[in-house]
Amino acid sequence: QVQLVESGGGLVQAGDSLRLSCTASGRPFSSYAMGWFRQPPGKEREFVAAISWSGINTSVTDSVKGRFTISRDIAKKTVFLQMNSLEPEDTARYYCTEGKNVAALTRNEVAHWGQGTQVTVSS
């Protein structure tokens, strides 16, 4: 049984930075791509970023490109989302995900979801 546990969310001001973490358990971590989705208030869940099992391939949605960076530590079974220059529009619940590969995650083909962590950016 795969479990994804997120941490690092919080309330920040516009322009601040946050780093989200997600630790996986229950299966060999390195076999799957990992990613982040988010759901802003009153909106649908959307893809944010994904990284391959090797860490070589990544994808980041255009709206956060240049501000958000995804990375992973295979030894620690953890994936990170570094979020810089945060904007009020980044306010959302952020979900850690696992999928077959990066392309699958960009198509919203998610195998497992975490419970999410809230990020709130005030103006």
C-alpha positions in Angstrom: 0.0 0.0 0.0 1.6 3.2 -1.2 1.4 6.2 1.1 2.4 9.7 0.1 2.7 12.3 2.9 3.2 16.0 2.1 4.6 18.7 4.4 5.8 22.3 4.1 2.7 24.2 3.3 1.7 27.4 5.2 0.7 31.0 5.0 3.2 33.3 3.3 3.2 36.7 1.7 3.5 37.4 -2.0 7.2 37.2 -3.1 8.1 34.7 -0.4 9.3 31.1 -0.9 8.2 27.7 0.4 9.5 24.2 -0.1 7.0 21.3 -0.1 8.2 17.8 0.6 6.6 14.5 0.0 7.8 11.2 1.4 6.7 7.9 0.0 6.4 4.6 1.7 5.0 1.1 0.9 6.8 0.4 -2.4 10.2 0.9 -4.0 10.4 4.6 -4.4 12.6 4.8 -7.4 10.3 2.9 -9.8 7.8 5.7 -10.4 7.6 9.2 -11.6 6.5 11.7 -8.9 4.6 14.9 -9.3 2.6 17.8 -7.8 -0.9 18.9 -8.5 -2.8 21.7 -6.9 -6.4 22.7 -6.5 -7.1 26.4 -6.0 -10.3 27.4 -4.2 -13.4 26.8 -6.3 -11.3 25.4 -9.2 -10.4 22.1 -10.6 -7.2 20.2 -9.7 -4.4 21.0 -12.1 -1.0 19.6 -12.9 2.0 21.6 -11.5 5.2 19.6 -12.0 6.6 16.1 -12.4 9.9 14.3 -12.2 11.0 10.9 -13.6 12.3 8.1 -11.4 15.9 9.0 -12.3 15.4 12.7 -11.7 16.6 13.5 -15.2 13.3 14.3 -16.9 11.1 17.0 -15.5 8.0 18.9 -16.6 6.6 22.1 -15.1 3.4 23.9 -16.1 3.8 27.2 -17.8 2.2 29.3 -15.1 4.9 28.4 -12.6 7.9 27.9 -14.9 10.9 29.9 -13.7 9.5 30.1 -10.2 8.9 26.4 -9.2 11.5 23.6 -9.3 10.8 19.9 -8.7 13.5 17.6 -7.4 13.8 14.3 -5.7 16.1 12.4 -3.3 15.8 8.7 -4.1 17.7 7.6 -1.0 15.3 9.5 1.2 12.2 8.5 -0.8 11.3 12.2 -1.0 10.2 14.6 -3.7 10.4 18.4 -3.3 8.7 21.4 -4.8 10.7 24.6 -4.3 8.3 27.5 -4.8 9.8 31.0 -5.2 8.3 34.4 -5.9 4.9 33.1 -4.7 1.8 34.9 -5.9 -1.7 35.0 -4.5 -2.7 33.0 -7.5 -0.6 30.1 -6.2 -3.0 29.7 -3.3 -4.2 26.1 -3.4 -4.1 22.8 -1.8 -1.0 21.0 -3.2 -1.1 17.2 -3.7 1.8 14.9 -4.1 1.3 12.2 -6.8 2.8 9.1 -8.3 2.5 7.9 -11.8 3.9 5.7 -14.5 6.1 8.4 -16.0 6.3 12.1 -16.4 4.2 12.2 -19.6 1.4 10.2 -17.8 1.3 12.7 -15.0 1.1 15.6 -17.3 -2.0 13.9 -18.7 -3.5 13.6 -15.2 -2.9 9.9 -15.2 -2.2 9.6 -11.5 -1.7 6.2 -9.8 -1.7 7.5 -6.2 -2.5 10.8 -4.4 -1.4 12.2 -1.1 -3.7 14.0 1.3 -2.4 17.4 0.3 -0.9 20.4 2.1 -2.4 23.9 2.0 -0.4 26.9 0.6 -1.9 30.3 1.1 -0.3 33.4 -0.4 -1.4 36.8 0.9 -1.1 39.9 -1.2 
